Amino acid sequence: MGRVVVVGAGITGLTAAYAWSRTRPNDEVVVLEAGDRVGGKLGRVRLAGAWYDTGPEAVLARVPEALELIAELGLTAIAPSTTQAAVVLPDGRHPLPAGTLLGVPTSAEGLGALLSPEGVARVRAEASLQPLHFVDDAPVGALLRDRLGDEVVDRLVEPLLGGVYAGQADRLSLAATMPALAAHLPRHGTVLAAAAAARDAGARSREGATADAPVFATVAEGIGSLPDALVAASGAVLRLRTPAHGLRRVGAGFELTVGADREVLTADSVVVTVPAGKAARLLADIAPDAVEPLQGIPYASMAVVAMAFPGQHLASGSGLLVPPVSGRLVKGVTVSSQKWPHLSGDGLLRVRSSVGRYLEEDQLQRADDDLTAAVVADVADLLALERPEPVETHLVRWGGGLPQYLVGHPARVAAVDAAVAAVPGLAVAGAAYRGVGVPACIRDARRAVASLT
């Protein structure tokens, strides 16, 4: 019988504990969490009597990891009633065009409502430009502005990347945030052709049973219910309010210094799933070459306001994407009572909205009541609510919530991987590395466990 210590009780750490318990059921699994709750950035509240997510509110359903885990935990996946979103621009709202790749178009067709005639012409002209030579990495914004023009970035790409990463297209890594597009660029020479090829490759990978599956899914208890279910299923020893202060190699195993009393905890294996900055401090003595690349992964803070309004008529759709060019406070609005069937039965209008982008977090300095009131007012105006006074609100702040995949991110991750691989029995995983979504974190947790077992 051995002992594995998992540092961090977010979705990655809890999935790692669960995966380890299934692979090596006789081992003791200990999960350390500095905070007083599990789940990390997965959270939920009771909003007007219903469970409501204040972290991720859906998982990608066209990749297997999250849906498989939901089924294993005995939960039931729910498909959305609609995923029809619109983009808010200074001249009004416009339906998000179909067939884009994170906002990157595959042709100029269907862009006339979102782009000016000059913007559409710029997209159409890309085929006549000199072939693009994409070698390693580049900022998403710079590459797409050069090839397709500013409007594509500002009106299509920016709101989608802002929603996923709380980041800025001009700073984010193309290779890390759009790996499918990056993989096809060297073979095609134009962004439009590469985006079309990436889209078609994705469609082929979904052929068969999942071809008509929805893009997203959730569960009735909220995505925020997964952490508690994982704790129960893993049988792990969970230690809340127990930060890991130090990690060192002792013989073939490890010693961790943990908790307020600096207890020494031994382990045969260690899986580190905390954010990059904390991981850098923990690995400083045992894997020093990982420190600098980990410190090169900054984080953005954000806040989510959950709102319940009296029932009222709205235009159909699942929500709004709000790019910076709109001049709005909020960066997105999800109309949950129209998106999810289990939130639509009691007549209330449930909505959530997010605030905060990397290096643009000044609005988060407001007091809670002030920020909540400002978000409610922005949402009421955006949705043209006839009854704009909410019956209940919840504000949840995610300080340092989303890692930023800046240019050069894949190289940083490779350097961390190499440093950690040199220490037998050690692994790292989490949103800082290979994807910020719930399925990506589940996949990375499984990868880490497989590397040690």
Buried (B, 14 or more C-beta within 10 A) or exposed (E): EBBBBBBBBBBBBBBBBBBBBEEBEEBBBBBBBBBEEBBBBBBBBEBBEBBBBBBBBBBBBBBEBBBEBBEEBEBEBBBBBBBBBBBBBEEEBBEBBEEBBBBBBBBBEBBEBBBBEEBBEBBBEBEEEEEBEBEEBBBBBBBBBBBBBBBBBBBBBBBBBBBBBBBBBBBBBBBBBBBBBBBBBEEBBBBBBBBBBBBEEEEEEEEEEBEEBBEBBBBBBBBBBBBBBBBEBBEBEBBEEBBBBBBEBEEEBBBBBBBEEEEEBEBBBBBBBBBBBBBBBBBBEBBEEBBEBBBBBBBBBBBBBBBBBBEBEBEEBBBBBBBBBBEBBBBBBBBBBBBBBBBBEEEBBBBBBBBBBBEBBEBBEBEEEEBBBBBBEBBBEBBEBEEBEBEBBBBBBBEBBBBBBBBBBBBBBEBBBEBBEEBEBBBBBBBBBBBBBBBBBBBBBBBBBEBBE
